[in-house]
């Protein structure tokens, strides 16, 4: 193996989970050239290692267009960390082209281990599912790469640095009520902490309004490039996040996270890499978890799993984590 193409086109959080695994294997295999095919926005996650290149691929394009981009890399081996229909079709075309040129590709695919909802809930009550980082590592191991000494490290707090809050997520079942976010931000600010709010351009107005309530609160939503935002996250003392991409961005740069869980669950395999499991807050209601991804509507209509986590409980967890 001389050149390994690693494919993960979405979602942002799953690509972020891949980051520390790929970096560890790249460092352990300096004679292999790695090219990561991922959303263009996320290139800064993979900067800094000499044998790792980046190919920005937008997922919302045809399989043939994706194939053309993947073909341009000229890899002799493929690690498919995505394994969805569009990527499968593009890989079929890539393998066919390689075979016609008498240079067959070696391909290893992720085994997602998906369960039905009933099995998922039953399984969680007995045994936590394997971490996504381990599933990524399995793909590299099946290709015969040298294993790194360790995949795990402990995020380090910086007590004098700001505290970040990323209050939003893709689905409602993973979003803490914004009034709780406001109370927590004010509690932290009134204790003398500098608070940085993270969000998208669409969420900027809501976060800007919150920032006006105290001089120690600052909204960064829509103001920084992704590379600049990552560097700010790297230097936080701690990040408060939902089950969202921001949890994984913080984990990728070694920042501790206090996370809030509702419809989903930290034991389903998508917990932040290297994070302390005791820093996850979950109300543990009988109806939790109800979804692997948080995209199903609440059966009661009130998302009580999220409202049950109080700002005081999060504050207590933050103080313990900072100690």
C-alpha positions, 0 to 999 in steps of 0.5 A, a space after each residue: 500500500 502506497 496511497 490510501 484514500 479515506 472517504 467520509 463525506 458527512 455528517 460533520 460530527 462523524 468526520 470530526 470523530 474520524 480525525 484523531 483516528 486517522 491522525 494516529 494511524 498516519 503517524 504510525 504509518 509514515 510510509 503511507 500517503 493518506 488522502 481524506 475525502 470529506 466536506 471542504 469546510 472541514 479541511 482544517 481538522 486534518 492539517 499538520 501531518 506531512 503524509 495526510 492530504 485533503 480532498 474537498 468533496 461535496 456530498 450533494 452531487 451525483 455519484 459520477 461527479 464524486 467518482 471523478 473526484 476520487 479518481 483524480 487522487 490516484 490511490 491504490 487502496 480505499 478505506 470507505 468510512 461512509 458506506 452509503 449508496 451514493 459513495 458505493 456507486 462512486 466506488 463501483 465506478 472507481 473499482 471498475 475503472 481500476 480493473 480495466 486498467 489492470 490495477 485493481 483497488 483494495 477496498 475496506 468498508 466500515 461495519 456500522 452495526 446498525 440495530 432496529 429501534 427495539 434492539 437498539 434500546 434493549 442493547 443499550 440497557 445491557 451493554 454500551 455499543 462500540 465507539 465509532 472511533 473503534 469502528 473506524 480503526 477496524 477499517 484501517 486494521 483490516 487493511 494491514 496498517 500498523 496500529 498506533 500505540 494508543 487512540 485515546 488521550 485525555 483532554 486538558 483543561 486551561 482554567 484561566 481560559 474562556 468557557 464555550 457554549 454550543 447550544 444548538 444541534 441538527 435535530 430538536 431532540 438534541 437541543 437544550 431549551 434556549 432559556 436554559 442556555 441563557 441562564 447558564 451563560 449568565 451564571 458563568 458570566 456573573 462568576 467572572 468567567 468569559 463565555 464564548 457562544 458558538 453557532 451558525 450564521 442562522 443562529 447568530 442573531 439569537 446568540 448576539 442578543 444573549 451576548 448583550 446581557 452581560 459584558 463577559 458573554 461574547 458571540 462568535 457565531 458567523 464571525 470566524 472561519 472554521 480554522 479560526 474557530 477551531 483554534 479558539 476551541 483548542 484554547 477553551 478551558 471547557 466546552 458545553 455542548 449538545 450531542 452535536 458536531 461541536 462536541 467532536 470538534 472540541 474532542 478533536 483538538 483536546 478540549 474537555 466537554 460537558 455534554 447534554 443528552 436527550 433523545 440520543 445517548 452517550 453509550 450509543 457509540 458517538 460520545 466525544 473521543 477521549 472525553 470523560 464519560 462522567 461529564 455527560 448529563 442525561 435525565 435518564 427518563 424511562 423514555 430515553 433514549 428514543 432515537 439513535 440520531 435524535 431526528 424522531 419527534 418526541 412522543 409527548 411533544 414536550 422534549 422533557 428529556 432536555 428540559 429535565 436537565 437544569 442549568 444548576 446541574 450543568 453548572 455543578 458538572 462544569 465546576 467539577 470538570 474544571 477542578 
